[in-house]
Amino acid sequence: MRALIYNVTVKISKEDKDGWVDWMKNIHIPEVMATACFRSFRFLHLEGYDDDEGVTYAIQYTCPSRELLDIYQRDHAPEMQRRHKALYEGKFVAFRTILEVIDES
Protein backbone atom coordinates (compact mmCIF):
# COMPACT_ATOMS: atom_id res chain seq x y z
CA MET A 1 0.00 0.00 0.00
CA ARG A 2 1.10 3.51 -0.75
CA ALA A 3 1.32 6.16 1.94
CA LEU A 4 -1.83 7.76 3.29
CA ILE A 5 -2.58 11.35 4.19
CA TYR A 6 -4.77 11.85 7.25
CA ASN A 7 -6.30 15.26 6.61
CA VAL A 8 -8.06 17.26 9.31
CA THR A 9 -9.85 20.40 8.11
CA VAL A 10 -10.87 22.88 10.82
CA LYS A 11 -12.75 26.17 10.68
CA ILE A 12 -11.99 28.09 13.89
CA SER A 13 -13.67 31.31 15.00
CA LYS A 14 -11.74 34.47 14.19
CA GLU A 15 -11.66 35.41 17.87
CA ASP A 16 -9.99 32.11 18.83
CA LYS A 17 -7.72 31.73 15.81
CA ASP A 18 -4.45 33.01 17.31
CA GLY A 19 -4.66 30.93 20.49
CA TRP A 20 -5.76 27.88 18.54
CA VAL A 21 -2.89 28.17 16.03
CA ASP A 22 -0.43 28.49 18.92
CA TRP A 23 -1.97 25.47 20.68
CA MET A 24 -1.87 23.42 17.48
CA LYS A 25 1.78 24.28 16.73
CA ASN A 26 3.12 23.89 20.25
CA ILE A 27 0.96 21.21 21.85
CA HIS A 28 -1.47 19.27 19.66
CA ILE A 29 0.61 18.57 16.53
CA PRO A 30 3.70 17.61 18.59
CA GLU A 31 1.51 15.20 20.59
CA VAL A 32 0.14 13.65 17.39
CA MET A 33 3.65 13.27 15.98
CA ALA A 34 4.86 11.73 19.28
CA THR A 35 2.52 8.77 18.68
CA ALA A 36 4.99 7.62 15.99
CA CYS A 37 2.08 6.82 13.68
CA PHE A 38 3.02 9.54 11.17
CA ARG A 39 6.27 10.41 9.43
CA SER A 40 5.54 14.09 8.67
CA PHE A 41 2.87 16.77 8.74
CA ARG A 42 1.86 20.01 7.05
CA PHE A 43 -0.16 22.76 8.74
CA LEU A 44 -1.95 24.78 6.07
CA HIS A 45 -4.28 27.76 5.77
CA LEU A 46 -6.97 27.34 3.10
CA GLU A 47 -6.82 30.51 1.03
CA GLY A 48 -10.17 31.92 0.00
CA TYR A 49 -12.19 30.01 2.62
CA ASP A 50 -12.20 32.59 5.42
CA ASP A 51 -15.48 34.30 6.16
CA ASP A 52 -17.39 35.89 9.01
CA GLU A 53 -17.76 32.50 10.68
CA GLY A 54 -14.06 31.71 10.89
CA VAL A 55 -10.69 30.87 9.43
CA THR A 56 -10.08 27.51 7.76
CA TYR A 57 -6.99 25.34 8.16
CA ALA A 58 -5.93 21.85 7.14
CA ILE A 59 -3.45 19.66 8.96
CA GLN A 60 -2.12 16.82 6.80
CA TYR A 61 -0.31 13.96 8.50
CA THR A 62 1.58 11.49 6.28
CA CYS A 63 1.17 7.90 7.42
CA PRO A 64 3.30 5.13 5.94
CA SER A 65 0.69 2.36 6.38
CA ARG A 66 -2.97 1.65 7.00
CA GLU A 67 -2.00 -0.33 10.08
CA LEU A 68 -0.39 2.72 11.71
CA LEU A 69 -3.38 4.88 10.81
CA ASP A 70 -5.69 2.31 12.40
CA ILE A 71 -3.55 2.35 15.55
CA TYR A 72 -3.73 6.14 15.68
CA GLN A 73 -7.48 6.22 15.16
CA ARG A 74 -8.12 3.48 17.73
CA ASP A 75 -5.56 4.26 20.45
CA HIS A 76 -4.87 8.00 20.22
CA ALA A 77 -7.44 10.01 18.25
CA PRO A 78 -10.41 9.72 20.65
CA GLU A 79 -8.55 11.34 23.57
CA MET A 80 -6.91 13.99 21.40
CA GLN A 81 -10.24 14.91 19.85
CA ARG A 82 -11.82 15.03 23.32
CA ARG A 83 -9.18 17.50 24.53
CA HIS A 84 -9.59 19.66 21.42
CA LYS A 85 -13.34 19.75 21.93
CA ALA A 86 -12.98 20.58 25.63
CA LEU A 87 -10.79 23.59 24.81
CA TYR A 88 -12.66 24.90 21.77
CA GLU A 89 -16.22 23.57 21.96
CA GLY A 90 -18.63 25.77 20.03
CA LYS A 91 -15.75 27.63 18.39
CA PHE A 92 -14.87 25.26 15.55
CA VAL A 93 -16.14 22.75 13.04
CA ALA A 94 -13.93 19.95 11.77
CA PHE A 95 -13.95 17.03 9.40
CA ARG A 96 -11.42 14.36 8.61
CA THR A 97 -10.55 12.63 5.35
CA ILE A 98 -8.07 9.95 4.36
CA LEU A 99 -6.25 10.33 1.06
CA GLU A 100 -4.14 7.69 -0.66
CA VAL A 101 -0.94 8.98 -2.25
CA ILE A 102 -0.90 7.71 -5.83
CA ASP A 103 2.30 9.41 -6.98
CA GLU A 104 4.62 12.18 -5.85
CA SER A 105 8.06 13.53 -6.63
N, C-alpha and C positions, 0 to 999 in steps of 0.2 A: 504494500500500500504506500502511496505517496504521502507526503506530509499533509497535515490538516491545519487550517487556520480556525481558531476559536475566536469569533468576533463578537464583541459586546458593544452595542450602540446605546448611548445614554444621552438623553436630553435633560439637562440640569437647569434649574431656575437661574436667571441672570443674577439674582441677589446672592445665590450660594455658589456660583461658579468658581470664584477665586479660592475659597476654602476647599471646595471639592477637588479642584485640580491639584492643589497642594497635597491633600490627603491621598489622592490617587498616586501621585508621583513618589511620595515619601513613605507611604504606609501600605496601601492596598496592592499596588503592582509589585513592590518588592516581596510581599507575602505570597502572592500568586506565584512569582518566579521561584521562591524558596521551596515550593512543593516539588520541584524538579520534574514536573510534568511537561514543561515547555522549554524550548531552547532559545527563544527570543520573543520580543514583543515590539509593537509600535503603538504609540499613543497619538491619536490623530484628531484634528478638528475638522468637521465636515463643513467645508465652505458652502455658503449659499443656503444653509439650513437653519440659521439662527432666525428667531422671530420674537415676538413679545412674550411667548411662553417659555423661552429658554435658549440655551446654547447646546449644540449637538456635537458629541465626540464619539469616536470609535476606538476601542482598544483591541488590537489584534495580536493574539498569542499564537506562535507557531509551535505545533505539537508534532513530534516525529512519528507517532503511531496512534491508532485508535485505542489501543490498550491503555496508553498513558492518559488519553483524554477521558476514557471511561473511569479511570482511577480518580482523576481530578473531579469529575462531575459527581462521583459517588462519595468520595472521602473528604473533599475540601470545599467544593462550591457551596453546599447548603449553608455552612457556617459563615463563609465569606459574604454570601448574599444576605444573610440575616444581619450581619454587622452593618453592611452598607445601608440596608433598609432602616435599621435602628437610628443611624446617624442622619439620614436624608429622607425619611418617609414624607411623602406628600410634596417633595421638591424635585422629583425626577420621574422619568419613565425610561424603561430599558427593555431591550430585546436582544436575544442571543441567536447567532447563526453559526453553522459549521460549514466551512468551505474546504473542498479538496483542491490541493495544488496540482494542476495538470502539467504545467511547465513553467520554468523560470530561468533567468540567466543573471 
